[in-house]
């Protein structure tokens, strides 16, 4: 019977055109991933519109990410009970309705609640979409399908701040949520007409119905507490001074305890023959274990640089939010242009070498970014982002394709859930890393630079006096370093020092990111090569 099932699974093909299915699921992907970054630049407007502080408004971002992190790894488990297509459509409906409610929210607490619902709906979309593509396309064509999907996943966070800035500046912040509604309606209609569950999904649902609803409540609870606490820690740690805060320390301890308990509980579930929330046996497969690490650092590099560059131009160069978004947008378009080429090559070139090339380009681009200075031009920055983005384009598709090597077809949902989790947690870690390292780097460089910036130092006193004499012509007052002109001169010098320490902190960050990217280059050699002819027995 198992052989018959394997033969029927291998022979199954969707009735609709596979590329129409790919476009359908990519539409929802773009919408969902866009929402991880589109609200970033609108936070001050949201806070002002709902009578909240900027710190309180950051919960609009955190609540979405926490709900997303909880649902991502559990999505494969959910499809076992109701079927993948039905689960996917429920997620689209939840995402669309909650988006509309976010736009209508009259207060911040209600907006945060609706963002949790939105994050839960969005968290179930990406793994289901990726698994649909893996089942819809044969192994030799998966690269091209993942290229289309990857255009949405990698480009959306890059252009999200630009779109969010434009909508917020020219319309109202509520429209950043309203625009999801028509996309959700179109996605829902197309999904109902085109997408279908393959035989192995239908068998799983039928077997589960025979056994009755046997949910792993403890596993899901541990998952929610563990990943929810981790996301809270990563998102709020810098704001609350990490372990200097009792609340952050509590969440770290809770996270570690919950995740360790979850691992032992899930292994016990597998031994007892029950469906686990997280299929940890996948990590026995060398390819999957390595791609999980690579996907984590892809998310890390993508989100870290997406935060770093806009911060640099806004805090040190005086760019507006919309201008900051325009600096990184060319990178997003570069990825979109290169993805079809990468999809074409992944079926013809060793995918491992493509991953190595991607991380090599990323590391090289970051090393070139170490040449940044306070007078750098817009186009030089945009050019560096394009160079870096070209490396990211060579990562997403090959890593995704390699993650399914040697994996039974009935575990495609589990693979997509865990790889998406790796990318999202990597993104959150990268964002937290950038904000923390920048803050600590500024403090370190400022302490070093101010060591001799005192009026007792003859050279500094002379410099202040010269600047004070120059400023006194405009503001008048007595001469000397302690008069109004002298105080204005010291304030001017302090501002220059702040910009210099900020630049040095960014350069330190860039070196660390380049080193991390370079360390990833040899890792793909640990994986098995993608053998297209050998992938057919995957359904066993």
C-alpha angles and dihedrals in degrees: 000000000000091000091049090051090048092051093048091046092051091047096047118111129174116254093227124070106279092224092055088053090049092051090048095054093039089058091061091041093058091048093050099043091045089061092061090069110014093084094052097088093039096060096099090051092047091049092049094045094051098037096247135129122255090250091054091047092059087074085075086070098035096050091054093049094047093051089044093052092051097050098040098075093035095055094088089053092052094053089058090068104040106014129261099264093049092046091048092051091048088053092050091049092047091047093048096046094044090049090056091047090050089056091049096043110133095196140028096248090054092046090052091049091051090047089056089055090046091051091049091052093044093047091062094049104066099051092045092049093050092048090048089055092047090053096039098053128052115242094260092057099039092093092062092045092050089048090061091045091045092055087065098040097048100032098046097067089047097054096031095089091049093051091043092049093049094048093046095047096044105030130006131303090241090070091068084072100035093059089068094063101072090042090053091050093051091045091050093050094048093045093053090052103039113023122079136172117254119234096263091057092049090050092051092051092047092049091047091052090052092052092044130234104317104169121184095231095170092049092050091046092051090046092052094047095043101047093032090056091045092052092047090050093050095044101042102027099094092044091054097038096256112249090008085078120074090209093055091045090051092053092048092053090045091049094050094045093047095047094047090049089046092055093052092044094049092048088052090050090053092050090052091052095246126136108263125217088227118029098217091175087080089075089067086072107086094211093053094046092052094043089051089058092044092049090050091055092043088058089043094054095040097051096035092057092040087059097037100055098048090045091051095051094042099045100036107023100036097239120162121240091259093049090048089053091050090056092062098033095083086060090056092051090048090057091049091052095046098044095078089051091049090048089052093048097045090071092050107033129055103271091214091063090049090056090049090050091049094054091043091055091045092051092046092049091050091050088053089051087063085078091070117129136174094264095051115141128240094243094049089054092046090049092053090049090051090051092049093045090054087062093050089053089062092054112052101056099042093045091050092046093049092048091069096051110123093000118131112246093241089064096055090105091053091050094050092046094053096042091051089048090052091052094047096046088045089053092050091047091049092050092048090046093054096048093045098044092046092052094046092043092053091050092049096048092042091054089051096046096046092053091095100023096103130115088243089069107088095212093050093044090051091050092050090048092053092049091045091053089052094048094044089071088066103036102025123206131122122324123248136078094276097055126091092273091049092050090048089051092052091048090051092050090048091054091050090050091051091054092047094049089047090053092049091049091052091048090052089052093050092054091051092049091048091051092050091050091049091051089057093058099086096040097087089064087071090066132083116256116255104257107191095193092050095053096077096084088057092111095068 
